[in-house]
Amino acid sequence: MKKAVILLSGGIDSATTLAIAGAEGHELYALSIDYGQRHRVELEKARQVAASIGVKEHQIIRVDLRGIGGSALTADMEVPKDRTQEEIARGIPVTYVPARNTVFLAIALSWAEVIGAETIFLGVNVLDYSGYPDCRPEYIRAFEEMANLATRAGVEGRKRFTINTPLITMTKAGIVRRGAELGVDFSLTHSCYDPTREGIACGRCDSCLLRKKGFSEAGIKDPVRYAA
């Protein structure tokens, strides 16, 4: 079995990506990042998802981005609520964390080189998303090229690193359907940017609204609770 590192946030996209990697026959090494996010409940959900799918190893690495801030997820800024689909699709919102996927992929690349994995899975998509620049195909291609220039394994020709983004052209509804087909337990997942102290999803942030839309369009009941 070929080893793969899968970035796992605990949301429906990364959970489905993890299941896809497993279905393709990879030995699964899940990686979650504790970056000081206000929705840290997702880390416990990531543990549960990893256990339910059966990973070889699950690492949670701490990189505190609150010291940098610049995002509603890592600083004392309001998370946007009740935006329309048109508003969500327009511009880059304050929930964008500066260079987050670059930081995450760099850590994943480091672990991949150490364990001898050639593939990194990332659950980004460009259709139903919040306008993040580090979710675009051109960014993924650029990072993949850099990965093979910046590593010993790449330079010596022992490995050719690839960034696999199986969801990149899928709608949220398509992702929900694919996850359901693969047996993902969506009750274990968390998508909300601004949950209550009890960890209940707000139901009003961009991520909650996109999740609700995805389940509704997929014709599948969302098993998580919402505060609104």
Biotite code that builds the C-alpha atoms (Angstrom):
import biotite.structure as struc

atoms = struc.array([
    struc.Atom([0.000, 0.000, 0.000], chain_id="A", res_id=1, res_name="MET", atom_name="CA", element="C"),
    struc.Atom([1.269, 3.445, -0.869], chain_id="A", res_id=2, res_name="LYS", atom_name="CA", element="C"),
    struc.Atom([1.313, 5.895, 2.005], chain_id="A", res_id=3, res_name="LYS", atom_name="CA", element="C"),
    struc.Atom([-0.587, 9.177, 1.795], chain_id="A", res_id=4, res_name="ALA", atom_name="CA", element="C"),
    struc.Atom([-0.822, 12.184, 4.094], chain_id="A", res_id=5, res_name="VAL", atom_name="CA", element="C"),
    struc.Atom([-4.334, 13.604, 4.329], chain_id="A", res_id=6, res_name="ILE", atom_name="CA", element="C"),
    struc.Atom([-4.999, 17.032, 5.804], chain_id="A", res_id=7, res_name="LEU", atom_name="CA", element="C"),
    struc.Atom([-7.964, 16.491, 8.101], chain_id="A", res_id=8, res_name="LEU", atom_name="CA", element="C"),
    struc.Atom([-9.855, 19.402, 9.636], chain_id="A", res_id=9, res_name="SER", atom_name="CA", element="C"),
    struc.Atom([-12.863, 17.428, 10.820], chain_id="A", res_id=10, res_name="GLY", atom_name="CA", element="C"),
    struc.Atom([-15.260, 18.967, 8.269], chain_id="A", res_id=11, res_name="GLY", atom_name="CA", element="C"),
    struc.Atom([-17.242, 17.204, 5.571], chain_id="A", res_id=12, res_name="ILE", atom_name="CA", element="C"),
    struc.Atom([-14.732, 18.010, 2.820], chain_id="A", res_id=13, res_name="ASP", atom_name="CA", element="C"),
    struc.Atom([-11.678, 16.619, 4.580], chain_id="A", res_id=14, res_name="SER", atom_name="CA", element="C"),
    struc.Atom([-13.604, 13.624, 5.945], chain_id="A", res_id=15, res_name="ALA", atom_name="CA", element="C"),
    struc.Atom([-14.770, 12.746, 2.443], chain_id="A", res_id=16, res_name="THR", atom_name="CA", element="C"),
    struc.Atom([-11.238, 13.258, 1.112], chain_id="A", res_id=17, res_name="THR", atom_name="CA", element="C"),
    struc.Atom([-9.899, 10.880, 3.766], chain_id="A", res_id=18, res_name="LEU", atom_name="CA", element="C"),
    struc.Atom([-12.476, 8.276, 2.748], chain_id="A", res_id=19, res_name="ALA", atom_name="CA", element="C"),
    struc.Atom([-11.576, 8.704, -0.931], chain_id="A", res_id=20, res_name="ILE", atom_name="CA", element="C"),
    struc.Atom([-7.877, 8.202, -0.170], chain_id="A", res_id=21, res_name="ALA", atom_name="CA", element="C"),
    struc.Atom([-8.726, 5.013, 1.683], chain_id="A", res_id=22, res_name="GLY", atom_name="CA", element="C"),
    struc.Atom([-10.973, 3.772, -1.114], chain_id="A", res_id=23, res_name="ALA", atom_name="CA", element="C"),
    struc.Atom([-8.098, 4.280, -3.544], chain_id="A", res_id=24, res_name="GLU", atom_name="CA", element="C"),
    struc.Atom([-6.002, 1.888, -1.485], chain_id="A", res_id=25, res_name="GLY", atom_name="CA", element="C"),
    struc.Atom([-3.673, 4.260, 0.340], chain_id="A", res_id=26, res_name="HIS", atom_name="CA", element="C"),
    struc.Atom([-2.292, 3.686, 3.794], chain_id="A", res_id=27, res_name="GLU", atom_name="CA", element="C"),
    struc.Atom([-3.731, 6.682, 5.638], chain_id="A", res_id=28, res_name="LEU", atom_name="CA", element="C"),
    struc.Atom([-1.720, 9.195, 7.650], chain_id="A", res_id=29, res_name="TYR", atom_name="CA", element="C"),
    struc.Atom([-4.074, 11.934, 8.844], chain_id="A", res_id=30, res_name="ALA", atom_name="CA", element="C"),
    struc.Atom([-2.732, 15.360, 9.774], chain_id="A", res_id=31, res_name="LEU", atom_name="CA", element="C"),
    struc.Atom([-4.677, 18.005, 11.678], chain_id="A", res_id=32, res_name="SER", atom_name="CA", element="C"),
    struc.Atom([-3.387, 21.456, 12.608], chain_id="A", res_id=33, res_name="ILE", atom_name="CA", element="C"),
    struc.Atom([-4.149, 23.246, 15.855], chain_id="A", res_id=34, res_name="ASP", atom_name="CA", element="C"),
    struc.Atom([-3.510, 26.781, 14.665], chain_id="A", res_id=35, res_name="TYR", atom_name="CA", element="C"),
    struc.Atom([-5.337, 28.678, 17.399], chain_id="A", res_id=36, res_name="GLY", atom_name="CA", element="C"),
    struc.Atom([-8.633, 28.616, 15.516], chain_id="A", res_id=37, res_name="GLN", atom_name="CA", element="C"),
    struc.Atom([-11.697, 29.792, 17.418], chain_id="A", res_id=38, res_name="ARG", atom_name="CA", element="C"),
    struc.Atom([-13.509, 26.613, 16.318], chain_id="A", res_id=39, res_name="HIS", atom_name="CA", element="C"),
    struc.Atom([-11.038, 24.237, 18.003], chain_id="A", res_id=40, res_name="ARG", atom_name="CA", element="C"),
    struc.Atom([-13.880, 21.771, 18.516], chain_id="A", res_id=41, res_name="VAL", atom_name="CA", element="C"),
    struc.Atom([-13.044, 20.621, 14.985], chain_id="A", res_id=42, res_name="GLU", atom_name="CA", element="C"),
    struc.Atom([-9.876, 18.966, 16.300], chain_id="A", res_id=43, res_name="LEU", atom_name="CA", element="C"),
    struc.Atom([-11.837, 16.563, 18.488], chain_id="A", res_id=44, res_name="GLU", atom_name="CA", element="C"),
    struc.Atom([-14.086, 15.884, 15.507], chain_id="A", res_id=45, res_name="LYS", atom_name="CA", element="C"),
    struc.Atom([-10.999, 15.174, 13.406], chain_id="A", res_id=46, res_name="ALA", atom_name="CA", element="C"),
    struc.Atom([-9.915, 12.591, 15.989], chain_id="A", res_id=47, res_name="ARG", atom_name="CA", element="C"),
    struc.Atom([-13.298, 10.923, 15.785], chain_id="A", res_id=48, res_name="GLN", atom_name="CA", element="C"),
    struc.Atom([-13.362, 10.934, 11.985], chain_id="A", res_id=49, res_name="VAL", atom_name="CA", element="C"),
    struc.Atom([-9.835, 9.501, 11.801], chain_id="A", res_id=50, res_name="ALA", atom_name="CA", element="C"),
    struc.Atom([-10.768, 6.717, 14.223], chain_id="A", res_id=51, res_name="ALA", atom_name="CA", element="C"),
    struc.Atom([-14.000, 5.916, 12.373], chain_id="A", res_id=52, res_name="SER", atom_name="CA", element="C"),
    struc.Atom([-12.271, 5.570, 9.005], chain_id="A", res_id=53, res_name="ILE", atom_name="CA", element="C"),
    struc.Atom([-9.304, 3.668, 10.386], chain_id="A", res_id=54, res_name="GLY", atom_name="CA", element="C"),
    struc.Atom([-6.091, 5.598, 9.771], chain_id="A", res_id=55, res_name="VAL", atom_name="CA", element="C"),
    struc.Atom([-2.625, 4.215, 10.309], chain_id="A", res_id=56, res_name="LYS", atom_name="CA", element="C"),
    struc.Atom([-1.629, 7.306, 12.279], chain_id="A", res_id=57, res_name="GLU", atom_name="CA", element="C"),
    struc.Atom([-3.167, 10.660, 13.182], chain_id="A", res_id=58, res_name="HIS", atom_name="CA", element="C"),
    struc.Atom([-0.960, 13.603, 14.065], chain_id="A", res_id=59, res_name="GLN", atom_name="CA", element="C"),
    struc.Atom([-2.188, 16.888, 15.518], chain_id="A", res_id=60, res_name="ILE", atom_name="CA", element="C"),
    struc.Atom([0.497, 19.555, 15.126], chain_id="A", res_id=61, res_name="ILE", atom_name="CA", element="C"),
    struc.Atom([0.306, 22.892, 16.932], chain_id="A", res_id=62, res_name="ARG", atom_name="CA", element="C"),
    struc.Atom([1.220, 26.047, 14.993], chain_id="A", res_id=63, res_name="VAL", atom_name="CA", element="C"),
    struc.Atom([-0.303, 29.032, 16.780], chain_id="A", res_id=64, res_name="ASP", atom_name="CA", element="C"),
    struc.Atom([-1.341, 31.566, 14.155], chain_id="A", res_id=65, res_name="LEU", atom_name="CA", element="C"),
    struc.Atom([-3.119, 33.762, 16.696], chain_id="A", res_id=66, res_name="ARG", atom_name="CA", element="C"),
    struc.Atom([0.189, 35.549, 17.166], chain_id="A", res_id=67, res_name="GLY", atom_name="CA", element="C"),
    struc.Atom([-0.156, 36.723, 13.562], chain_id="A", res_id=68, res_name="ILE", atom_name="CA", element="C"),
    struc.Atom([-3.929, 37.186, 13.480], chain_id="A", res_id=69, res_name="GLY", atom_name="CA", element="C"),
    struc.Atom([-5.422, 38.834, 10.427], chain_id="A", res_id=70, res_name="GLY", atom_name="CA", element="C"),
    struc.Atom([-8.472, 36.571, 10.302], chain_id="A", res_id=71, res_name="SER", atom_name="CA", element="C"),
    struc.Atom([-11.808, 36.253, 12.078], chain_id="A", res_id=72, res_name="ALA", atom_name="CA", element="C"),
    struc.Atom([-10.738, 32.684, 12.886], chain_id="A", res_id=73, res_name="LEU", atom_name="CA", element="C"),
    struc.Atom([-7.522, 33.698, 14.672], chain_id="A", res_id=74, res_name="THR", atom_name="CA", element="C"),
    struc.Atom([-8.231, 37.204, 16.001], chain_id="A", res_id=75, res_name="ALA", atom_name="CA", element="C"),
    struc.Atom([-10.949, 39.115, 17.832], chain_id="A", res_id=76, res_name="ASP", atom_name="CA", element="C"),
    struc.Atom([-12.995, 39.889, 14.744], chain_id="A", res_id=77, res_name="MET", atom_name="CA", element="C"),
    struc.Atom([-16.633, 39.154, 14.016], chain_id="A", res_id=78, res_name="GLU", atom_name="CA", element="C"),
    struc.Atom([-17.409, 36.110, 11.891], chain_id="A", res_id=79, res_name="VAL", atom_name="CA", element="C"),
    struc.Atom([-19.803, 37.152, 9.078], chain_id="A", res_id=80, res_name="PRO", atom_name="CA", element="C"),
    struc.Atom([-23.329, 35.797, 9.516], chain_id="A", res_id=81, res_name="LYS", atom_name="CA", element="C"),
    struc.Atom([-26.452, 35.417, 7.396], chain_id="A", res_id=82, res_name="ASP", atom_name="CA", element="C"),
    struc.Atom([-24.784, 36.298, 4.093], chain_id="A", res_id=83, res_name="ARG", atom_name="CA", element="C"),
    struc.Atom([-26.487, 35.445, 0.824], chain_id="A", res_id=84, res_name="THR", atom_name="CA", element="C"),
    struc.Atom([-24.965, 32.935, -1.596], chain_id="A", res_id=85, res_name="GLN", atom_name="CA", element="C"),
    struc.Atom([-24.052, 35.866, -3.853], chain_id="A", res_id=86, res_name="GLU", atom_name="CA", element="C"),
    struc.Atom([-22.243, 37.618, -0.999], chain_id="A", res_id=87, res_name="GLU", atom_name="CA", element="C"),
    struc.Atom([-20.417, 34.428, -0.024], chain_id="A", res_id=88, res_name="ILE", atom_name="CA", element="C"),
    struc.Atom([-19.227, 33.936, -3.617], chain_id="A", res_id=89, res_name="ALA", atom_name="CA", element="C"),
    struc.Atom([-17.974, 37.522, -3.947], chain_id="A", res_id=90, res_name="ARG", atom_name="CA", element="C"),
    struc.Atom([-14.512, 38.558, -2.723], chain_id="A", res_id=91, res_name="GLY", atom_name="CA", element="C"),
    struc.Atom([-12.268, 37.148, -0.007], chain_id="A", res_id=92, res_name="ILE", atom_name="CA", element="C"),
    struc.Atom([-13.952, 37.136, 3.422], chain_id="A", res_id=93, res_name="PRO", atom_name="CA", element="C"),
    struc.Atom([-12.438, 37.975, 6.815], chain_id="A", res_id=94, res_name="VAL", atom_name="CA", element="C"),
    struc.Atom([-12.455, 34.245, 7.668], chain_id="A", res_id=95, res_name="THR", atom_name="CA", element="C"),
    struc.Atom([-9.539, 33.821, 5.242], chain_id="A", res_id=96, res_name="TYR", atom_name="CA", element="C"),
    struc.Atom([-6.462, 32.883, 7.306], chain_id="A", res_id=97, res_name="VAL", atom_name="CA", element="C"),
    struc.Atom([-3.365, 34.376, 5.648], chain_id="A", res_id=98, res_name="PRO", atom_name="CA", element="C"),
    struc.Atom([-1.369, 31.641, 3.883], chain_id="A", res_id=99, res_name="ALA", atom_name="CA", element="C"),
    struc.Atom([-3.095, 28.895, 5.894], chain_id="A", res_id=100, res_name="ARG", atom_name="CA", element="C"),
    struc.Atom([-3.032, 26.197, 3.224], chain_id="A", res_id=101, res_name="ASN", atom_name="CA", element="C"),
    struc.Atom([0.600, 27.002, 2.451], chain_id="A", res_id=102, res_name="THR", atom_name="CA", element="C"),
    struc.Atom([1.486, 26.468, 6.119], chain_id="A", res_id=103, res_name="VAL", atom_name="CA", element="C"),
    struc.Atom([-0.592, 23.287, 6.288], chain_id="A", res_id=104, res_name="PHE", atom_name="CA", element="C"),
    struc.Atom([0.784, 21.829, 3.073], chain_id="A", res_id=105, res_name="LEU", atom_name="CA", element="C"),
    struc.Atom([4.349, 22.592, 4.110], chain_id="A", res_id=106, res_name="ALA", atom_name="CA", element="C"),
    struc.Atom([3.867, 20.603, 7.309], chain_id="A", res_id=107, res_name="ILE", atom_name="CA", element="C"),
    struc.Atom([2.178, 17.799, 5.378], chain_id="A", res_id=108, res_name="ALA", atom_name="CA", element="C"),
    struc.Atom([5.062, 17.780, 2.902], chain_id="A", res_id=109, res_name="LEU", atom_name="CA", element="C"),
    struc.Atom([7.577, 17.516, 5.734], chain_id="A", res_id=110, res_name="SER", atom_name="CA", element="C"),
    struc.Atom([5.767, 14.519, 7.217], chain_id="A", res_id=111, res_name="TRP", atom_name="CA", element="C"),
    struc.Atom([5.316, 12.921, 3.792], chain_id="A", res_id=112, res_name="ALA", atom_name="CA", element="C"),
    struc.Atom([9.045, 13.092, 3.125], chain_id="A", res_id=113, res_name="GLU", atom_name="CA", element="C"),
    struc.Atom([9.836, 11.552, 6.514], chain_id="A", res_id=114, res_name="VAL", atom_name="CA", element="C"),
    struc.Atom([7.442, 8.596, 6.183], chain_id="A", res_id=115, res_name="ILE", atom_name="CA", element="C"),
    struc.Atom([8.070, 8.017, 2.481], chain_id="A", res_id=116, res_name="GLY", atom_name="CA", element="C"),
    struc.Atom([4.681, 9.131, 1.175], chain_id="A", res_id=117, res_name="ALA", atom_name="CA", element="C"),
    struc.Atom([4.401, 10.567, -2.325], chain_id="A", res_id=118, res_name="GLU", atom_name="CA", element="C"),
    struc.Atom([0.840, 11.874, -2.155], chain_id="A", res_id=119, res_name="THR", atom_name="CA", element="C"),
    struc.Atom([-0.771, 14.591, -0.061], chain_id="A", res_id=120, res_name="ILE", atom_name="CA", element="C"),
    struc.Atom([-4.558, 14.813, -0.113], chain_id="A", res_id=121, res_name="PHE", atom_name="CA", element="C"),
    struc.Atom([-6.269, 18.165, 0.409], chain_id="A", res_id=122, res_name="LEU", atom_name="CA", element="C"),
    struc.Atom([-10.043, 18.637, 0.420], chain_id="A", res_id=123, res_name="GLY", atom_name="CA", element="C"),
    struc.Atom([-10.343, 22.003, -1.322], chain_id="A", res_id=124, res_name="VAL", atom_name="CA", element="C"),
    struc.Atom([-12.902, 22.874, -3.994], chain_id="A", res_id=125, res_name="ASN", atom_name="CA", element="C"),
    struc.Atom([-13.536, 25.892, -6.198], chain_id="A", res_id=126, res_name="VAL", atom_name="CA", element="C"),
    struc.Atom([-17.288, 25.740, -6.758], chain_id="A", res_id=127, res_name="LEU", atom_name="CA", element="C"),
    struc.Atom([-19.019, 25.966, -3.360], chain_id="A", res_id=128, res_name="ASP", atom_name="CA", element="C"),
    struc.Atom([-16.390, 27.784, -1.319], chain_id="A", res_id=129, res_name="TYR", atom_name="CA", element="C"),
    struc.Atom([-15.793, 31.173, 0.305], chain_id="A", res_id=130, res_name="SER", atom_name="CA", element="C"),
    struc.Atom([-13.374, 32.729, -2.180], chain_id="A", res_id=131, res_name="GLY", atom_name="CA", element="C"),
    struc.Atom([-10.101, 31.614, -0.597], chain_id="A", res_id=132, res_name="TYR", atom_name="CA", element="C"),
    struc.Atom([-7.154, 32.095, -2.979], chain_id="A", res_id=133, res_name="PRO", atom_name="CA", element="C"),
    struc.Atom([-5.352, 28.998, -1.664], chain_id="A", res_id=134, res_name="ASP", atom_name="CA", element="C"),
    struc.Atom([-8.159, 26.697, -2.845], chain_id="A", res_id=135, res_name="CYS", atom_name="CA", element="C"),
    struc.Atom([-7.588, 27.323, -6.561], chain_id="A", res_id=136, res_name="ARG", atom_name="CA", element="C"),
    struc.Atom([-6.092, 24.766, -9.002], chain_id="A", res_id=137, res_name="PRO", atom_name="CA", element="C"),
    struc.Atom([-3.296, 27.152, -10.038], chain_id="A", res_id=138, res_name="GLU", atom_name="CA", element="C"),
    struc.Atom([-2.206, 27.432, -6.409], chain_id="A", res_id=139, res_name="TYR", atom_name="CA", element="C"),
    struc.Atom([-2.187, 23.654, -5.992], chain_id="A", res_id=140, res_name="ILE", atom_name="CA", element="C"),
    struc.Atom([-0.085, 23.221, -9.139], chain_id="A", res_id=141, res_name="ARG", atom_name="CA", element="C"),
    struc.Atom([2.382, 25.857, -7.951], chain_id="A", res_id=142, res_name="ALA", atom_name="CA", element="C"),
    struc.Atom([2.772, 24.238, -4.536], chain_id="A", res_id=143, res_name="PHE", atom_name="CA", element="C"),
    struc.Atom([3.282, 20.825, -6.109], chain_id="A", res_id=144, res_name="GLU", atom_name="CA", element="C"),
    struc.Atom([6.071, 22.205, -8.272], chain_id="A", res_id=145, res_name="GLU", atom_name="CA", element="C"),
    struc.Atom([7.656, 23.876, -5.265], chain_id="A", res_id=146, res_name="MET", atom_name="CA", element="C"),
    struc.Atom([7.405, 20.653, -3.237], chain_id="A", res_id=147, res_name="ALA", atom_name="CA", element="C"),
    struc.Atom([9.565, 18.823, -5.739], chain_id="A", res_id=148, res_name="ASN", atom_name="CA", element="C"),
    struc.Atom([12.120, 21.648, -5.816], chain_id="A", res_id=149, res_name="LEU", atom_name="CA", element="C"),
    struc.Atom([12.352, 22.115, -2.065], chain_id="A", res_id=150, res_name="ALA", atom_name="CA", element="C"),
    struc.Atom([12.802, 18.559, -0.774], chain_id="A", res_id=151, res_name="THR", atom_name="CA", element="C"),
    struc.Atom([15.713, 16.169, -0.709], chain_id="A", res_id=152, res_name="ARG", atom_name="CA", element="C"),
    struc.Atom([13.509, 13.367, -1.997], chain_id="A", res_id=153, res_name="ALA", atom_name="CA", element="C"),
    struc.Atom([12.366, 15.521, -4.902], chain_id="A", res_id=154, res_name="GLY", atom_name="CA", element="C"),
    struc.Atom([15.819, 16.802, -5.851], chain_id="A", res_id=155, res_name="VAL", atom_name="CA", element="C"),
    struc.Atom([17.393, 13.343, -5.677], chain_id="A", res_id=156, res_name="GLU", atom_name="CA", element="C"),
    struc.Atom([14.554, 11.926, -7.762], chain_id="A", res_id=157, res_name="GLY", atom_name="CA", element="C"),
    struc.Atom([13.554, 9.363, -5.160], chain_id="A", res_id=158, res_name="ARG", atom_name="CA", element="C"),
    struc.Atom([10.010, 10.711, -4.922], chain_id="A", res_id=159, res_name="LYS", atom_name="CA", element="C"),
    struc.Atom([7.677, 12.746, -7.075], chain_id="A", res_id=160, res_name="ARG", atom_name="CA", element="C"),
    struc.Atom([5.305, 14.499, -4.717], chain_id="A", res_id=161, res_name="PHE", atom_name="CA", element="C"),
    struc.Atom([1.739, 15.100, -5.862], chain_id="A", res_id=162, res_name="THR", atom_name="CA", element="C"),
    struc.Atom([-1.038, 17.127, -4.264], chain_id="A", res_id=163, res_name="ILE", atom_name="CA", element="C"),
    struc.Atom([-4.290, 15.239, -4.789], chain_id="A", res_id=164, res_name="ASN", atom_name="CA", element="C"),
    struc.Atom([-7.457, 17.369, -4.616], chain_id="A", res_id=165, res_name="THR", atom_name="CA", element="C"),
    struc.Atom([-10.302, 14.980, -5.470], chain_id="A", res_id=166, res_name="PRO", atom_name="CA", element="C"),
    struc.Atom([-13.050, 17.463, -4.565], chain_id="A", res_id=167, res_name="LEU", atom_name="CA", element="C"),
    struc.Atom([-11.714, 20.493, -6.384], chain_id="A", res_id=168, res_name="ILE", atom_name="CA", element="C"),
    struc.Atom([-14.408, 20.645, -9.091], chain_id="A", res_id=169, res_name="THR", atom_name="CA", element="C"),
    struc.Atom([-17.256, 19.202, -7.013], chain_id="A", res_id=170, res_name="MET", atom_name="CA", element="C"),
    struc.Atom([-20.208, 21.078, -5.553], chain_id="A", res_id=171, res_name="THR", atom_name="CA", element="C"),
    struc.Atom([-20.909, 20.753, -1.847], chain_id="A", res_id=172, res_name="LYS", atom_name="CA", element="C"),
    struc.Atom([-23.898, 18.558, -2.714], chain_id="A", res_id=173, res_name="ALA", atom_name="CA", element="C"),
    struc.Atom([-21.644, 16.309, -4.782], chain_id="A", res_id=174, res_name="GLY", atom_name="CA", element="C"),
    struc.Atom([-19.203, 16.061, -1.895], chain_id="A", res_id=175, res_name="ILE", atom_name="CA", element="C"),
    struc.Atom([-21.989, 15.087, 0.502], chain_id="A", res_id=176, res_name="VAL", atom_name="CA", element="C"),
    struc.Atom([-23.224, 12.406, -1.907], chain_id="A", res_id=177, res_name="ARG", atom_name="CA", element="C"),
    struc.Atom([-19.727, 11.007, -2.435], chain_id="A", res_id=178, res_name="ARG", atom_name="CA", element="C"),
    struc.Atom([-19.052, 10.930, 1.290], chain_id="A", res_id=179, res_name="GLY", atom_name="CA", element="C"),
    struc.Atom([-22.339, 9.145, 1.900], chain_id="A", res_id=180, res_name="ALA", atom_name="CA", element="C"),
    struc.Atom([-21.479, 6.568, -0.767], chain_id="A", res_id=181, res_name="GLU", atom_name="CA", element="C"),
    struc.Atom([-18.205, 5.868, 1.014], chain_id="A", res_id=182, res_name="LEU", atom_name="CA", element="C"),
    struc.Atom([-19.877, 5.527, 4.404], chain_id="A", res_id=183, res_name="GLY", atom_name="CA", element="C"),
    struc.Atom([-18.598, 8.745, 6.008], chain_id="A", res_id=184, res_name="VAL", atom_name="CA", element="C"),
    struc.Atom([-20.319, 9.336, 9.356], chain_id="A", res_id=185, res_name="ASP", atom_name="CA", element="C"),
    struc.Atom([-21.228, 13.001, 8.926], chain_id="A", res_id=186, res_name="PHE", atom_name="CA", element="C"),
    struc.Atom([-22.517, 13.163, 12.510], chain_id="A", res_id=187, res_name="SER", atom_name="CA", element="C"),
    struc.Atom([-18.855, 13.180, 13.574], chain_id="A", res_id=188, res_name="LEU", atom_name="CA", element="C"),
    struc.Atom([-17.960, 16.194, 11.425], chain_id="A", res_id=189, res_name="THR", atom_name="CA", element="C"),
    struc.Atom([-17.916, 19.901, 12.265], chain_id="A", res_id=190, res_name="HIS", atom_name="CA", element="C"),
    struc.Atom([-18.019, 22.799, 9.819], chain_id="A", res_id=191, res_name="SER", atom_name="CA", element="C"),
    struc.Atom([-18.983, 25.891, 11.843], chain_id="A", res_id=192, res_name="CYS", atom_name="CA", element="C"),
    struc.Atom([-16.613, 28.863, 12.171], chain_id="A", res_id=193, res_name="TYR", atom_name="CA", element="C"),
    struc.Atom([-18.293, 30.258, 15.279], chain_id="A", res_id=194, res_name="ASP", atom_name="CA", element="C"),
    struc.Atom([-19.766, 27.470, 17.423], chain_id="A", res_id=195, res_name="PRO", atom_name="CA", element="C"),
    struc.Atom([-21.326, 27.968, 20.844], chain_id="A", res_id=196, res_name="THR", atom_name="CA", element="C"),
    struc.Atom([-19.346, 27.200, 23.999], chain_id="A", res_id=197, res_name="ARG", atom_name="CA", element="C"),
    struc.Atom([-20.975, 23.765, 23.920], chain_id="A", res_id=198, res_name="GLU", atom_name="CA", element="C"),
    struc.Atom([-19.615, 23.189, 20.415], chain_id="A", res_id=199, res_name="GLY", atom_name="CA", element="C"),
    struc.Atom([-22.981, 23.518, 18.666], chain_id="A", res_id=200, res_name="ILE", atom_name="CA", element="C"),
    struc.Atom([-22.823, 24.927, 15.127], chain_id="A", res_id=201, res_name="ALA", atom_name="CA", element="C"),
    struc.Atom([-24.161, 28.477, 14.805], chain_id="A", res_id=202, res_name="CYS", atom_name="CA", element="C"),
    struc.Atom([-26.047, 27.740, 11.582], chain_id="A", res_id=203, res_name="GLY", atom_name="CA", element="C"),
    struc.Atom([-25.443, 31.251, 10.264], chain_id="A", res_id=204, res_name="ARG", atom_name="CA", element="C"),
    struc.Atom([-21.768, 31.594, 9.248], chain_id="A", res_id=205, res_name="CYS", atom_name="CA", element="C"),
    struc.Atom([-20.648, 31.039, 5.655], chain_id="A", res_id=206, res_name="ASP", atom_name="CA", element="C"),
    struc.Atom([-19.426, 27.539, 6.385], chain_id="A", res_id=207, res_name="SER", atom_name="CA", element="C"),
    struc.Atom([-22.684, 26.491, 8.051], chain_id="A", res_id=208, res_name="CYS", atom_name="CA", element="C"),
    struc.Atom([-24.738, 27.975, 5.212], chain_id="A", res_id=209, res_name="LEU", atom_name="CA", element="C"),
    struc.Atom([-22.660, 26.181, 2.571], chain_id="A", res_id=210, res_name="LEU", atom_name="CA", element="C"),
    struc.Atom([-22.953, 22.932, 4.509], chain_id="A", res_id=211, res_name="ARG", atom_name="CA", element="C"),
    struc.Atom([-26.739, 23.295, 4.846], chain_id="A", res_id=212, res_name="LYS", atom_name="CA", element="C"),
    struc.Atom([-27.019, 24.045, 1.139], chain_id="A", res_id=213, res_name="LYS", atom_name="CA", element="C"),
    struc.Atom([-24.956, 20.987, 0.267], chain_id="A", res_id=214, res_name="GLY", atom_name="CA", element="C"),
    struc.Atom([-27.043, 18.570, 2.327], chain_id="A", res_id=215, res_name="PHE", atom_name="CA", element="C"),
    struc.Atom([-30.292, 20.117, 1.091], chain_id="A", res_id=216, res_name="SER", atom_name="CA", element="C"),
    struc.Atom([-29.293, 19.860, -2.565], chain_id="A", res_id=217, res_name="GLU", atom_name="CA", element="C"),
    struc.Atom([-27.974, 16.323, -2.042], chain_id="A", res_id=218, res_name="ALA", atom_name="CA", element="C"),
    struc.Atom([-31.314, 15.279, -0.535], chain_id="A", res_id=219, res_name="GLY", atom_name="CA", element="C"),
    struc.Atom([-29.568, 13.935, 2.562], chain_id="A", res_id=220, res_name="ILE", atom_name="CA", element="C"),
    struc.Atom([-30.418, 14.907, 6.155], chain_id="A", res_id=221, res_name="LYS", atom_name="CA", element="C"),
    struc.Atom([-27.639, 16.759, 7.940], chain_id="A", res_id=222, res_name="ASP", atom_name="CA", element="C"),
    struc.Atom([-27.125, 14.921, 11.250], chain_id="A", res_id=223, res_name="PRO", atom_name="CA", element="C"),
    struc.Atom([-25.529, 17.787, 13.196], chain_id="A", res_id=224, res_name="VAL", atom_name="CA", element="C"),
    struc.Atom([-27.323, 20.222, 15.507], chain_id="A", res_id=225, res_name="ARG", atom_name="CA", element="C"),
    struc.Atom([-27.527, 23.936, 14.786], chain_id="A", res_id=226, res_name="TYR", atom_name="CA", element="C"),
    struc.Atom([-28.155, 26.785, 17.188], chain_id="A", res_id=227, res_name="ALA", atom_name="CA", element="C"),
    struc.Atom([-30.143, 28.589, 14.469], chain_id="A", res_id=228, res_name="ALA", atom_name="CA", element="C"),
])
